Amino acid sequence: MTPNKLAENLMEKIKHKQANIGFIGLGYVGLPWTVEFARMGFHVWGIDIDKEKVDNITKGISYIPDVPTMDLAQVVKSGHFQATTDFSCIRNLDTINICVPTPLRKTKDPDVSFIDNAANEIAKYIKPGQLIILESTSYPGTTEELVMPIITKTGLEVGKDIFLAFSPERVDPGNKVHTPRNVPKVVGGVSSYCTEAACELYKSCLTQVVPVSSPKVAEMVKLLENTFRIVNIGLVNEIALLSSRLGMNVWEVIDAAKSKPFGFMPFYPGPGLGGHCIPVDPFYLSWKARSLGFEARFIELAGEINGQMPHHVVNLIADALNERGKCIKGSNIHIIGVAYKKDINDVRESPSIDIVDVLHKKGAKISYTDPYVPQLKIEALNERFISRPLDNQLLKSADCVVIITDHSCIDYASIVANASLIIDTRNALKNYRSEKIVTL
Ligand SMILES: NC(=O)c1ccc[n+]([C@@H]2O[C@H](COP(=O)([O-])OP(=O)(O)OC[C@H]3O[C@@H](n4cnc5c(N)ncnc54)[C@H](O)[C@@H]3O)[C@@H](O)[C@H]2O)c1
């Protein structure tokens, strides 16, 4: 390998925290990283097309629960972090990380238009010596087949004039133990200089970096991780449906199985998948597989089983009401927790949306409590629900209380004491025994 002065200069700048760092996309992934790098002493620019987010950052106000407003305000005030909607600041950057959304289209095909837009903005202002890292989850090949051609049409050569890598994001919103700084980061560059430069950047902020041979491998690592989860959740959801037919409690089965010290890892059933990752990312892989004439059958099957879970919850509600001589139509059904998982405010793809949608269409009167989600808008119903404080009167007036999300701050004792019927999809009431509790 011949020495590359541009790469060496860039790595020196990173080592001495003199590099100007940029992040495109300031959501659940981008914002925590900008604040981390700014706290490490770098000068960081955050670019987002959402002016409201940029205005909030400028005022020092965080909109992501994992980023304390105090930490954000401090780095903004010290001048280490500034946010903008103006992409021309890319001219002054040494590194640019892309953290834009990668949703699915209605047809379940990948929507990589956000990556495409971000790469085209970078291409307008790119200059030799810069490092570009894609962090958005996507199908194997995205970095080299989509981003690289946009960058190279400027005449710059990747690996020589400019450095390009993929590094999957593993942030787990709401997780207080595994934070961005202590979770290893996988890095795959287009060339060895690209990998080295990207590793240097992450090394300045976190404990372990795992280099791999190419961006494609790094892209596949992320999809393997999330496919592993969707398939195991699908399996345990199927076991839950079967256990219910066999008249046994699946949670007791899993608890006992996990006493095996090897060869078993517990996964838990639930009301359905939610969030921006598990219900979405594996379908990027199955889409890519199809383009090669290969059917990713585990992914499709897991998607099918997990997709049935919200309907299973509705059936549990209908059966339990029926046993009490009631029906869904006209019943007061109170939902606890609408975020897709505990202790966060994200409702994207949350199973609560499907459950509320179906119950509402069947004539139930719906209310909900979620301290993290003050309002819930359900597009399909053209309805906006407002979170209500959980009080005894509310619980007593409900014909059925359904626990969808087990936020740590919820008062489970008051639910058990005051509700007449509870559908517990998370085993949140495992410490309480009562005839009125129905589990998955
Ligand atoms: N949220 C998670 O837990 C998580 C975990 C791992 C990986 N990921 C992946 O990381 C990526 C980002 O996810 P997220 O949850 O942060 O999304 P998000 O929706 O919270 O944030 C994305 C941000 O990008 C902005 N944006 C969109 N297009 C843009 C553009 N062209 N230029 C500048 N900004 C633009 C949006 O306004 C938004 O603020 C996705 O690929 C996702 O799959 C997310």
The ligand as a Tripos MOL2 file, in Angstrom:
@<TRIPOS>MOLECULE
LIG
   44    48     1     0     0
SMALL
NO_CHARGES

@<TRIPOS>ATOM
      1 N1        -33.7590    4.2740   15.9470 N.am      1 LIG1
      2 C1        -33.0380    3.1970   16.1880 C.2       1 LIG1
      3 O1        -33.1500    2.5860   17.2390 O.2       1 LIG1
      4 C2        -32.0280    2.7040   15.1690 C.ar      1 LIG1
      5 C3        -31.0820    1.7400   15.5810 C.ar      1 LIG1
      6 C4        -30.1490    1.2750   14.6790 C.ar      1 LIG1
      7 C5        -30.1680    1.7460   13.3780 C.ar      1 LIG1
      8 N2        -31.1050    2.6710   12.9750 N.ar      1 LIG1
      9 C6        -31.0580    3.1320   11.5880 C.3       1 LIG1
     10 O2        -30.4950    4.4410   11.5700 O.3       1 LIG1
     11 C7        -31.1100    5.2290   10.5450 C.3       1 LIG1
     12 C8        -31.7090    6.4890   11.1420 C.3       1 LIG1
     13 O3        -32.7310    6.1030   12.0450 O.3       1 LIG1
     14 P1        -33.3440    7.1030   13.1260 P.3       1 LIG1
     15 O4        -34.1530    6.2460   14.0510 O.co2     1 LIG1
     16 O5        -32.3020    8.0000   13.6570 O.co2     1 LIG1
     17 O6        -34.3320    7.9570   12.1900 O.3       1 LIG1
     18 P2        -35.0620    9.3280   12.5970 P.3       1 LIG1
     19 O7        -36.2640    9.3980   11.7160 O.co2     1 LIG1
     20 O8        -35.2240    9.4180   14.0700 O.co2     1 LIG1
     21 O9        -34.0190   10.4330   12.1620 O.3       1 LIG1
     22 C9        -33.6440   10.6650   10.8530 C.3       1 LIG1
     23 C10       -33.4330   12.1540   10.6700 C.3       1 LIG1
     24 O10       -32.9780   12.3690    9.3290 O.3       1 LIG1
     25 C11       -33.5660   13.5620    8.8430 C.3       1 LIG1
     26 N3        -33.4630   13.5290    7.3830 N.ar      1 LIG1
     27 C12       -34.1920   12.8540    6.4750 C.ar      1 LIG1
     28 N4        -33.7190   13.0720    5.2350 N.ar      1 LIG1
     29 C13       -32.6640   13.9050    5.3650 C.ar      1 LIG1
     30 C14       -31.7580   14.4930    4.4490 C.ar      1 LIG1
     31 N5        -31.8110   14.2300    3.1390 N.pl3     1 LIG1
     32 N6        -30.8170   15.3220    4.9290 N.ar      1 LIG1
     33 C15       -30.7400   15.6020    6.2550 C.ar      1 LIG1
     34 N7        -31.5570   15.0620    7.1710 N.ar      1 LIG1
     35 C16       -32.5020   14.2190    6.7250 C.ar      1 LIG1
     36 C17       -34.9710   13.5370    9.4000 C.3       1 LIG1
     37 O11       -35.5450   14.8250    9.4140 O.3       1 LIG1
     38 C18       -34.7200   12.9880   10.8100 C.3       1 LIG1
     39 O12       -34.4980   14.0150   11.7390 O.3       1 LIG1
     40 C19       -32.1180    4.3120    9.8720 C.3       1 LIG1
     41 O13       -31.5280    3.6890    8.7740 O.3       1 LIG1
     42 C20       -32.4150    3.2820   10.9330 C.3       1 LIG1
     43 O14       -32.8440    2.0510   10.3940 O.3       1 LIG1
     44 C21       -32.0100    3.1750   13.8560 C.ar      1 LIG1
@<TRIPOS>BOND
     1     1     2 1
     2     2     3 2
     3     2     4 1
     4     4     5 ar
     5     4    44 ar
     6     5     6 ar
     7     6     7 ar
     8     7     8 ar
     9     8     9 1
    10     8    44 ar
    11     9    10 1
    12     9    42 1
    13    10    11 1
    14    11    12 1
    15    11    40 1
    16    12    13 1
    17    13    14 1
    18    14    15 2
    19    14    16 1
    20    14    17 1
    21    17    18 1
    22    18    19 2
    23    18    20 1
    24    18    21 1
    25    21    22 1
    26    22    23 1
    27    23    24 1
    28    23    38 1
    29    24    25 1
    30    25    26 1
    31    25    36 1
    32    26    27 ar
    33    26    35 ar
    34    27    28 ar
    35    28    29 ar
    36    29    30 ar
    37    29    35 ar
    38    30    31 1
    39    30    32 ar
    40    32    33 ar
    41    33    34 ar
    42    34    35 ar
    43    36    37 1
    44    36    38 1
    45    38    39 1
    46    40    41 1
    47    40    42 1
    48    42    43 1
@<TRIPOS>SUBSTRUCTURE
     1 LIG1         1 GROUP 0 **** ****
